[in-house]
């Protein structure tokens, strides 16, 4: 028996990849590999916590659409872009609002009170958690250190802020090892690159 989310996964992934092929300003740290990592962890939490996997798969696959239009704060715009996609592919109409609400509320600037559903809280946490671990190190070096020119101290503060902003205890359990790994890496990097002269 095929579960509802299993039906939508390949359809939504195809939509995502097609969108990415045409996007005007592709973010190097928000490509398909990011979406797939977020899905893997979101699925684990959603199953564990009794969430709606059909909503969750759509939320994850479409949450960064506007990020590839050069917008760092992009939740509401991504939701606007996701709506016609969901309607065109025939996603269950009664669940579209839940998908769009979760996408719209996933920016770090959005007040937590706007993340009303379990799926929106899972997306918020897991999207931020993807910046931890070995992949997180690569993302931070590519984007924040090289492109944005942030110091290692600024990166460490950002990592602490991300960790402190995680909403669900289950998310913390899932991410603790990866958070410790990336934090320790940047502490050590700071020690090695900041030599006194």
ROMI-124921 format. One record per residue (C-alpha): residue number from 1; x, y, z. Coordinates in nm, 2 decimals. Layout:
BEGIN
<votor = NUM	px = X	py = Y	pz = Z> .
...
***
This chain:
BEGIN
<votor = 1	px = 0.00	py = 0.00	pz = 0.00> .
<votor = 2	px = 0.14	py = 0.34	pz = -0.10> .
<votor = 3	px = 0.11	py = 0.61	pz = 0.16> .
<votor = 4	px = -0.01	py = 0.95	pz = 0.06> .
<votor = 5	px = 0.33	py = 1.12	pz = 0.11> .
<votor = 6	px = 0.49	py = 0.85	pz = -0.11> .
<votor = 7	px = 0.27	py = 0.95	pz = -0.39> .
<votor = 8	px = 0.37	py = 1.32	pz = -0.36> .
<votor = 9	px = 0.74	py = 1.28	pz = -0.30> .
<votor = 10	px = 0.85	py = 1.22	pz = -0.66> .
<votor = 11	px = 0.61	py = 1.47	pz = -0.80> .
<votor = 12	px = 0.72	py = 1.75	pz = -0.56> .
<votor = 13	px = 1.09	py = 1.66	pz = -0.61> .
<votor = 14	px = 1.05	py = 1.69	pz = -0.98> .
<votor = 15	px = 0.88	py = 2.03	pz = -0.94> .
<votor = 16	px = 1.16	py = 2.14	pz = -0.72> .
<votor = 17	px = 1.43	py = 2.04	pz = -0.96> .
<votor = 18	px = 1.25	py = 2.19	pz = -1.25> .
<votor = 19	px = 1.21	py = 2.52	pz = -1.06> .
<votor = 20	px = 1.58	py = 2.51	pz = -0.96> .
<votor = 21	px = 1.69	py = 2.47	pz = -1.33> .
<votor = 22	px = 1.51	py = 2.80	pz = -1.41> .
<votor = 23	px = 1.58	py = 3.00	pz = -1.10> .
<votor = 24	px = 1.76	py = 3.33	pz = -1.15> .
<votor = 25	px = 1.99	py = 3.33	pz = -0.84> .
<votor = 26	px = 2.06	py = 2.98	pz = -0.72> .
<votor = 27	px = 2.18	py = 2.98	pz = -0.36> .
<votor = 28	px = 2.48	py = 2.74	pz = -0.34> .
<votor = 29	px = 2.37	py = 2.62	pz = 0.01> .
<votor = 30	px = 2.00	py = 2.56	pz = -0.06> .
<votor = 31	px = 2.01	py = 2.33	pz = -0.35> .
<votor = 32	px = 1.85	py = 1.98	pz = -0.39> .
<votor = 33	px = 2.10	py = 1.82	pz = -0.14> .
<votor = 34	px = 1.97	py = 2.07	pz = 0.13> .
<votor = 35	px = 1.61	py = 1.98	pz = 0.06> .
<votor = 36	px = 1.68	py = 1.61	pz = 0.07> .
<votor = 37	px = 1.86	py = 1.64	pz = 0.40> .
<votor = 38	px = 1.58	py = 1.85	pz = 0.55> .
<votor = 39	px = 1.33	py = 1.59	pz = 0.43> .
<votor = 40	px = 1.52	py = 1.30	pz = 0.58> .
<votor = 41	px = 1.52	py = 1.45	pz = 0.93> .
<votor = 42	px = 1.18	py = 1.61	pz = 0.90> .
<votor = 43	px = 1.03	py = 1.27	pz = 0.81> .
<votor = 44	px = 1.19	py = 1.11	pz = 1.11> .
<votor = 45	px = 1.04	py = 1.37	pz = 1.35> .
<votor = 46	px = 0.71	py = 1.39	pz = 1.18> .
<votor = 47	px = 0.66	py = 1.02	pz = 1.21> .
<votor = 48	px = 0.78	py = 1.01	pz = 1.57> .
<votor = 49	px = 0.56	py = 1.30	pz = 1.67> .
<votor = 50	px = 0.25	py = 1.20	pz = 1.48> .
<votor = 51	px = 0.25	py = 1.48	pz = 1.22> .
<votor = 52	px = 0.10	py = 1.48	pz = 0.87> .
<votor = 53	px = 0.36	py = 1.34	pz = 0.64> .
<votor = 54	px = 0.16	py = 1.45	pz = 0.33> .
<votor = 55	px = 0.18	py = 1.81	pz = 0.45> .
<votor = 56	px = 0.54	py = 1.77	pz = 0.56> .
<votor = 57	px = 0.67	py = 1.65	pz = 0.22> .
<votor = 58	px = 0.51	py = 1.94	pz = 0.04> .
<votor = 59	px = 0.64	py = 2.19	pz = 0.30> .
<votor = 60	px = 1.00	py = 2.06	pz = 0.28> .
<votor = 61	px = 1.01	py = 2.03	pz = -0.10> .
<votor = 62	px = 0.88	py = 2.39	pz = -0.16> .
<votor = 63	px = 1.01	py = 2.59	pz = 0.14> .
<votor = 64	px = 1.30	py = 2.76	pz = -0.04> .
<votor = 65	px = 1.15	py = 2.86	pz = -0.37> .
<votor = 66	px = 1.21	py = 3.23	pz = -0.32> .
<votor = 67	px = 1.55	py = 3.17	pz = -0.18> .
<votor = 68	px = 1.66	py = 3.12	pz = -0.54> .
<votor = 69	px = 1.54	py = 3.46	pz = -0.63> .
<votor = 70	px = 1.80	py = 3.63	pz = -0.41> .
<votor = 71	px = 1.59	py = 3.66	pz = -0.10> .
<votor = 72	px = 1.74	py = 3.57	pz = 0.23> .
<votor = 73	px = 1.42	py = 3.63	pz = 0.42> .
<votor = 74	px = 1.19	py = 3.44	pz = 0.18> .
<votor = 75	px = 0.92	py = 3.24	pz = 0.37> .
<votor = 76	px = 0.62	py = 3.44	pz = 0.26> .
<votor = 77	px = 0.74	py = 3.48	pz = -0.09> .
<votor = 78	px = 0.81	py = 3.10	pz = -0.11> .
<votor = 79	px = 0.46	py = 3.03	pz = 0.01> .
<votor = 80	px = 0.32	py = 3.26	pz = -0.26> .
<votor = 81	px = 0.52	py = 3.07	pz = -0.52> .
<votor = 82	px = 0.43	py = 2.73	pz = -0.38> .
<votor = 83	px = 0.05	py = 2.79	pz = -0.40> .
<votor = 84	px = 0.01	py = 2.77	pz = -0.78> .
<votor = 85	px = 0.24	py = 2.46	pz = -0.79> .
<votor = 86	px = 0.03	py = 2.28	pz = -0.53> .
<votor = 87	px = -0.29	py = 2.37	pz = -0.72> .
<votor = 88	px = -0.15	py = 2.27	pz = -1.06> .
<votor = 89	px = -0.03	py = 1.92	pz = -0.94> .
<votor = 90	px = -0.37	py = 1.85	pz = -0.77> .
<votor = 91	px = -0.24	py = 1.85	pz = -0.41> .
<votor = 92	px = -0.53	py = 1.80	pz = -0.16> .
<votor = 93	px = -0.70	py = 2.14	pz = -0.15> .
<votor = 94	px = -0.78	py = 2.10	pz = 0.22> .
<votor = 95	px = -0.41	py = 2.07	pz = 0.31> .
<votor = 96	px = -0.27	py = 2.35	pz = 0.09> .
<votor = 97	px = -0.33	py = 2.62	pz = 0.36> .
<votor = 98	px = -0.13	py = 2.41	pz = 0.62> .
<votor = 99	px = 0.15	py = 2.38	pz = 0.37> .
<votor = 100	px = 0.16	py = 2.75	pz = 0.29> .
<votor = 101	px = 0.14	py = 2.85	pz = 0.65> .
<votor = 102	px = 0.44	py = 2.64	pz = 0.74> .
<votor = 103	px = 0.65	py = 2.76	pz = 0.45> .
<votor = 104	px = 0.56	py = 3.13	pz = 0.53> .
<votor = 105	px = 0.67	py = 3.09	pz = 0.89> .
<votor = 106	px = 1.00	py = 2.92	pz = 0.85> .
<votor = 107	px = 1.22	py = 3.24	pz = 0.84> .
<votor = 108	px = 1.43	py = 3.31	pz = 1.16> .
<votor = 109	px = 1.27	py = 3.66	pz = 1.16> .
<votor = 110	px = 0.92	py = 3.52	pz = 1.19> .
<votor = 111	px = 0.78	py = 3.52	pz = 1.55> .
<votor = 112	px = 0.75	py = 3.17	pz = 1.70> .
<votor = 113	px = 0.38	py = 3.23	pz = 1.77> .
<votor = 114	px = 0.32	py = 3.21	pz = 1.39> .
<votor = 115	px = 0.44	py = 2.85	pz = 1.38> .
<votor = 116	px = 0.12	py = 2.70	pz = 1.49> .
<votor = 117	px = 0.13	py = 2.35	pz = 1.34> .
<votor = 118	px = 0.37	py = 2.07	pz = 1.43> .
<votor = 119	px = 0.49	py = 2.06	pz = 1.07> .
<votor = 120	px = 0.58	py = 2.43	pz = 1.08> .
<votor = 121	px = 0.78	py = 2.38	pz = 1.40> .
<votor = 122	px = 0.96	py = 2.08	pz = 1.25> .
<votor = 123	px = 1.05	py = 2.26	pz = 0.93> .
<votor = 124	px = 1.18	py = 2.56	pz = 1.13> .
<votor = 125	px = 1.40	py = 2.34	pz = 1.34> .
<votor = 126	px = 1.53	py = 2.10	pz = 1.08> .
<votor = 127	px = 1.60	py = 2.38	pz = 0.83> .
<votor = 128	px = 1.82	py = 2.54	pz = 1.09> .
<votor = 129	px = 1.98	py = 2.21	pz = 1.19> .
<votor = 130	px = 2.10	py = 2.16	pz = 0.84> .
<votor = 131	px = 2.36	py = 2.42	pz = 0.92> .
<votor = 132	px = 2.52	py = 2.19	pz = 1.18> .
<votor = 133	px = 2.76	py = 1.89	pz = 1.14> .
<votor = 134	px = 3.02	py = 1.84	pz = 0.86> .
<votor = 135	px = 2.78	py = 1.97	pz = 0.59> .
<votor = 136	px = 2.72	py = 2.27	pz = 0.81> .
<votor = 137	px = 3.10	py = 2.34	pz = 0.82> .
<votor = 138	px = 3.10	py = 2.34	pz = 0.44> .
<votor = 139	px = 2.80	py = 2.57	pz = 0.42> .
<votor = 140	px = 2.94	py = 2.82	pz = 0.67> .
<votor = 141	px = 3.28	py = 2.83	pz = 0.50> .
<votor = 142	px = 3.12	py = 2.88	pz = 0.15> .
<votor = 143	px = 2.86	py = 3.12	pz = 0.25> .
<votor = 144	px = 2.93	py = 3.31	pz = 0.57> .
<votor = 145	px = 3.31	py = 3.31	pz = 0.58> .
<votor = 146	px = 3.39	py = 3.35	pz = 0.21> .
<votor = 147	px = 3.09	py = 3.53	pz = 0.07> .
<votor = 148	px = 2.97	py = 3.73	pz = 0.37> .
<votor = 149	px = 3.31	py = 3.78	pz = 0.53> .
<votor = 150	px = 3.20	py = 3.70	pz = 0.88> .
<votor = 151	px = 3.46	py = 3.64	pz = 1.14> .
<votor = 152	px = 3.49	py = 3.31	pz = 1.32> .
<votor = 153	px = 3.36	py = 3.48	pz = 1.64> .
<votor = 154	px = 3.05	py = 3.59	pz = 1.44> .
<votor = 155	px = 3.00	py = 3.24	pz = 1.31> .
<votor = 156	px = 3.02	py = 3.10	pz = 1.66> .
<votor = 157	px = 2.76	py = 3.35	pz = 1.78> .
<votor = 158	px = 2.53	py = 3.26	pz = 1.49> .
<votor = 159	px = 2.57	py = 2.89	pz = 1.57> .
<votor = 160	px = 2.48	py = 2.95	pz = 1.93> .
<votor = 161	px = 2.18	py = 3.16	pz = 1.82> .
<votor = 162	px = 2.06	py = 2.88	pz = 1.59> .
<votor = 163	px = 2.10	py = 2.62	pz = 1.87> .
<votor = 164	px = 1.91	py = 2.84	pz = 2.12> .
<votor = 165	px = 1.63	py = 2.90	pz = 1.87> .
<votor = 166	px = 1.55	py = 2.53	pz = 1.82> .
<votor = 167	px = 1.19	py = 2.48	pz = 1.94> .
<votor = 168	px = 1.14	py = 2.11	pz = 1.98> .
<votor = 169	px = 1.32	py = 1.89	pz = 2.23> .
<votor = 170	px = 1.31	py = 1.61	pz = 1.98> .
<votor = 171	px = 1.50	py = 1.84	pz = 1.73> .
<votor = 172	px = 1.77	py = 1.91	pz = 1.99> .
<votor = 173	px = 1.82	py = 1.53	pz = 2.05> .
<votor = 174	px = 1.85	py = 1.48	pz = 1.67> .
<votor = 175	px = 2.10	py = 1.77	pz = 1.63> .
<votor = 176	px = 2.31	py = 1.77	pz = 1.95> .
<votor = 177	px = 2.60	py = 1.57	pz = 1.80> .
<votor = 178	px = 2.61	py = 1.77	pz = 1.49> .
<votor = 179	px = 2.59	py = 2.10	pz = 1.68> .
<votor = 180	px = 2.88	py = 2.00	pz = 1.91> .
<votor = 181	px = 3.08	py = 1.89	pz = 1.60> .
<votor = 182	px = 3.05	py = 2.22	pz = 1.41> .
<votor = 183	px = 3.09	py = 2.44	pz = 1.72> .
<votor = 184	px = 3.41	py = 2.25	pz = 1.83> .
<votor = 185	px = 3.54	py = 2.28	pz = 1.47> .
<votor = 186	px = 3.51	py = 2.66	pz = 1.46> .
<votor = 187	px = 3.66	py = 2.70	pz = 1.81> .
<votor = 188	px = 3.96	py = 2.49	pz = 1.69> .
<votor = 189	px = 3.98	py = 2.68	pz = 1.36> .
<votor = 190	px = 3.98	py = 3.01	pz = 1.55> .
<votor = 191	px = 4.27	py = 2.88	pz = 1.77> .
<votor = 192	px = 4.47	py = 2.77	pz = 1.47> .
<votor = 193	px = 4.42	py = 3.08	pz = 1.25> .
<votor = 194	px = 4.45	py = 3.35	pz = 1.51> .
<votor = 195	px = 4.82	py = 3.34	pz = 1.59> .
<votor = 196	px = 4.98	py = 3.62	pz = 1.78> .
<votor = 197	px = 5.25	py = 3.80	pz = 1.59> .
***
